[in-house]
Amino acid sequence: MSLAVSNVNNEIFPTTYIRSGLTPKRCSQIEEITRRIPLPNNLGHFYNEAHYVNTIDLFYLSTDESRHKKFYFLKNILPKIECKESILDIGCADGGLTKIIARPFKKVTILDTNLAALDGIRLPKHQHQKITKIHGSAEKVILPENKYDLIVISHVLYYIKPNEWPFVIRKLYNSLKENGQLIIVYSGDLDKKAIIEHHGGYTKDFCKFYHKHISNKYEKICMDVSVENFILSNLRTAQHICNVFLDDGSTIADKDTVASYLNLHNRFGGSPYRVKFNQYFVSITKA
Ligand SMILES: C[S@@+](CC[C@H](N)C(=O)[O-])C[C@H]1O[C@@H](n2cnc3c(N)ncnc32)[C@H](O)[C@@H]1O
């Protein structure tokens, strides 16, 4: 598939293989977590914040997505940031990504609308970092100008109205120090788009947005893409993954309807279920 983006550098992601296959250990780990998480009758909905965070954990365990994110930050972004004084992570969830990318920074600010997630995050004590937690939203938070060396908004834009994206991005950019970097991570297209749109949801064409609102508005920019494969050994896990997709696409669908779709469209007509999407990484450096 050719992408309508410039500066795509797939060499950052050393492999495009499906993560270590469905080993028995991995299957039983995924199945155990799947059993523990309640599956709503209507997908695209979470009972509470803990239900959401647990489903996201299952999501990450089922794909290389988070591994590619780590590669991207550790190999491609952190070495280029000269001053590592302060980082802002917007939408940190359980802090899985924060803990990896914030390691070298002295001051760590995390912001999330989910209070339970914020409360649960602890950074390793021996790192002696100053942590500031902000309970709020990317849209409403007021940020100081010229403050951060790195700002990350990873897998959060789905929850913000697309017409507010340019304003949020400009606000985050203004909050960077000179030469600081803003990183936006977003996933879409391929099977994710098909699943959301089949069930009446909405997906944003991220490449179009990039061309219209980023590449011609900011000077020092770069986009990278990784292709993500889910391997899901059973239908219930696949339904949990669709719960996240449908929530991202602001739609709701009966779990049996989603099951029929998955069985019909899965290449193998049943287990294992495979689902693909693109993960986009955009970096904007403050000029
Ligand atoms: C899928 S998680 C992303 C976790 C992490 N950033 C990563 O990439 O692994 C999305 C997080 O964004 C938070 N969130 C949702 N809407 C938000 C908003 N408007 N502003 C800030 N955070 C938001 C959710 O509560 C959740 O913790």
The ligand as an SDF file (V2000), in Angstrom:
LIG
                    3D

 27 29  0  0  0  0  0  0  0  0999 V2000
   -5.4600    4.7610   24.4460 C   0  0  0  0  0  0  0  0  0  0  0  0
   -4.9700    5.6190   25.8660 S   0  0  0  0  0  0  0  0  0  0  0  0
   -3.3420    6.1440   25.3760 C   0  0  0  0  0  0  0  0  0  0  0  0
   -2.2870    5.7550   26.3500 C   0  0  0  0  0  0  0  0  0  0  0  0
   -0.8480    6.1620   25.9890 C   0  0  0  0  0  0  0  0  0  0  0  0
   -0.7460    7.5600   25.6510 N   0  0  0  0  0  0  0  0  0  0  0  0
   -0.2770    5.2950   24.9050 C   0  0  0  0  0  0  0  0  0  0  0  0
   -0.1070    5.7470   23.7720 O   0  0  0  0  0  0  0  0  0  0  0  0
    0.0110    4.1270   25.1850 O   0  0  0  0  0  0  0  0  0  0  0  0
   -5.8750    7.1310   25.7760 C   0  0  0  0  0  0  0  0  0  0  0  0
   -5.8270    7.9680   27.0510 C   0  0  0  0  0  0  0  0  0  0  0  0
   -6.2800    9.2890   26.7300 O   0  0  0  0  0  0  0  0  0  0  0  0
   -7.1240    9.7510   27.7770 C   0  0  0  0  0  0  0  0  0  0  0  0
   -7.9820   10.8120   27.2210 N   0  0  0  0  0  0  0  0  0  0  0  0
   -9.1820   10.6860   26.6070 C   0  0  0  0  0  0  0  0  0  0  0  0
   -9.6520   11.8810   26.2240 N   0  0  0  0  0  0  0  0  0  0  0  0
   -8.7210   12.7910   26.5920 C   0  0  0  0  0  0  0  0  0  0  0  0
   -8.6160   14.2020   26.4570 C   0  0  0  0  0  0  0  0  0  0  0  0
   -9.5890   14.8990   25.8710 N   0  0  0  0  0  0  0  0  0  0  0  0
   -7.5410   14.8230   26.9580 N   0  0  0  0  0  0  0  0  0  0  0  0
   -6.5530   14.0970   27.5760 C   0  0  0  0  0  0  0  0  0  0  0  0
   -6.5940   12.7600   27.7170 N   0  0  0  0  0  0  0  0  0  0  0  0
   -7.6610   12.1140   27.2400 C   0  0  0  0  0  0  0  0  0  0  0  0
   -7.8630    8.4990   28.2300 C   0  0  0  0  0  0  0  0  0  0  0  0
   -8.3800    8.6710   29.5160 O   0  0  0  0  0  0  0  0  0  0  0  0
   -6.7460    7.4550   28.1440 C   0  0  0  0  0  0  0  0  0  0  0  0
   -6.0770    7.3650   29.3550 O   0  0  0  0  0  0  0  0  0  0  0  0
  1  2  1  0
  2  3  1  0
  2 10  1  0
  3  4  1  0
  4  5  1  0
  5  6  1  0
  5  7  1  0
  7  8  2  0
  7  9  1  0
 10 11  1  0
 11 12  1  0
 11 26  1  0
 12 13  1  0
 13 14  1  0
 13 24  1  0
 14 15  1  0
 14 23  1  0
 15 16  2  0
 16 17  1  0
 17 18  1  0
 17 23  2  0
 18 19  1  0
 18 20  2  0
 20 21  1  0
 21 22  2  0
 22 23  1  0
 24 25  1  0
 24 26  1  0
 26 27  1  0
M  CHG  2   2   1   9  -1
M  END
$$$$
